[in-house]
Amino acid sequence: MTNQPQKLAYSIREACAASSLGRTTIYAHIAAGRLRVVRVGGRTLIPAEELQAFIKGNG
C-alpha cells in the first residue's frame, strides 16, 4: 500500500475525469465564475477544494 499525497489541484483534463463533466462544461462554469481556477506558469489548475465545493453545490 503506497501513501500518495492528496491532490492539491486538478488540470482541466483531470477535473473532467474526476467530475464526469465534459471539457466544454468545465470551461463554461469557469467563464461564468462558478468555478475558480489558478494559473501556474502556462497551466490552468482547479484547486481541489474548489472542485469539491462545486460538485457538492457550494460553489
N, C-alpha and C positions, 0 to 999 in steps of 0.2 A: 504494500500500500504506500503510494507516494503522497507526500504532503505538499500539494501545489498551492501557491499563494492565490488569494482571492483576486479576481479580476478587478482592476480599478476603473477601466474604461473599455468600451467596445468600438471597433471600427464600424463603419456603416454595414459592411458585409456581415460582421459578427452580430450586430444588433438585429439584422434581418433574420438570421438563423435563430437567435435566442428568443425573439419575439414572435416568429412566424408571420411577420409583416413583410410586405414587398418593399423594394428599394424606393419606388415612387411614393409609396405611402409614408415611409420614414422621412423622405425629403419634404413631403407636403406638411407633415407635422413640424419639422424644423422651420420651414418657411413661415408657418402660421404662429411660431413662437411657443408651441405646446411642448416642444422637446428641445432642451438646451444642448448645445454642442460646444466643444473647445477645440481650438486649432493648436496643434503641436507640430512645429515645422511645417511640412506640407500636408499633414494628415488631419482629417476631421475625426474627432473622437466624441463618443457619447459617454459621459461619466456613468458608471454602473448604477449609482444611486438614483440618477436621473431617469434611466431606462426603467428601473424597478418601480419608481413612483409613477411614471407614465402608464405602465402596464396595470398597476393597481388602481389607476384612475385618480391619482393625486397630483397629476402633472398639469 
